[in-house]
């Protein structure tokens, strides 16, 4: 989670994650009413807003991280809308971000967002979930840019009950068949090697870890320790399906 | 059923909720055309809810205003003590039709929570109600009522610990349990199709006003007034009157005089996206939703139903804000002039109605929706210094 109070440690933390094998970084920008987030990220957002974290802090953070790893910004619709879709996306792209993930932006409302992101060279990432129909997964895969974000469970970030492996496998395979070039990354509830391995077992191209990483950062873990922990999530060499694409969420 | 009201509305929700919203819309479309469903809704509204509610002339309040006649639409007499029953009953029947065994709800003043608990008990559905800790404190009687009715009350300790945060918590629960649970949203807010369903179910208020005012004084009223938090009693009051010449006035909570924006999203907010809909929102220049302040928990909300946003922009409804102290004044007026303890939410509308009536001729008729009774507010009213009349 972008937090003004963490500006100094952001660079070293991302360096450590990059060295540990992360393929990208996802910056969470706090919103006052994060309905898709569980206790960890909701609390992190509240703390960050208490530190008066604002839009300029997000742009500064994106500048810092995008020098090190490809950077996607995850935030809710209103903060982006309030700055104006075009000015907001131009600013994010200008700061080096390459992706934008908006968990409360449904496919139905995404039209103006898709067009604005294309104008500014930003990949608008859409989300699929366990209950999403096959027809809808195909539309999501076609509309999403960068990758398709597959929510692994019924629940908010970091919480909830995992969907059946069979269900996730079916969604990944529908998405891959619809757009073979579009990676599918699994997120929500990834917190250790077992949950990360389940993402690969479902055929996903990678995983996104958010709450579990945020917990470590919030507890004051040093970059080196965070990097070492992240390494434990990745598949060991020679593991089946081990494409090894980790993404990290929420710095 | 419109997905948008002009530019407003829509469904800005996590993908996990999309199938449930689609199912809800489909079920509502079929239910509203199903004679058996409509008959059951009508029957339970009458025998369980006590409808129709009377349109009651308020002679002494009229005398106080010294102008137009003031009439009260007595939604405070609905079972449970507020208009919330109308919506909770309809959505409860929908939940049963969808085969969902569990209801969740948010509540601010506790009136919607009580209504949901009553319906949950009557239909045999497990019920959990999310309520901000601040609201649990100031609306304690309703917390006890919900528990007695068999519902579980879940305290919400995040954010401003009021209605907005209770909605967040209910939405999170729904995301996790969407396959077994219906979110019985209590106001005309939230993602499509909720604003339309709630407006349909609450429109019984305005429909009865039309019929009853013709019976009582031979024509439609000149002005109809209702309070607006999320805006469910107001949209239900206004909807059947939109295509008539009746003047419509929505009254928001102005909060404490001289301090902040209160909870007046329409009069002091800007368009934004909150709880799944695009509408007016009280927010910072950075797009963070503001904490609100109002003496009435039921109006203490930073957003408002998307249809109200359109009605404001088109000018069909005029929206104003009334401060806490004026709402308290009106509470005491209605108690002493008419023998009715109003809830603090419609007290805002009563104040505006008296002021409007005082500027009009005695030939005019003003109807105000008295959306709930005031028993739940006694503690707040007794603690507040009584404003000079």
Interface residues (C-beta under 8 A of the other chain):
Chain A: X31 X32 X33 X34 X35 X36 X37 X38 X42 X46 X49 X54 X55 X76 X77 X78 X79 X80 X81 X82 X83 X103 X104 X105 X106 X107 X108 X109 X126 X127 X128 X129 X130 X131 X132 X133 X136 X140 X151 X154 X155 X156 X159 X160 X161
Chain B: X3 X10 X11 X12 X13 X14 X15 X16 X18 X19 X20 X158 X159 X164 X165 X168 X171 X172 X175 X176 X177 X178 X179 X270 X272 X273 X274 X275 X276 X281 X283 X285 X286 X287 X288 X289
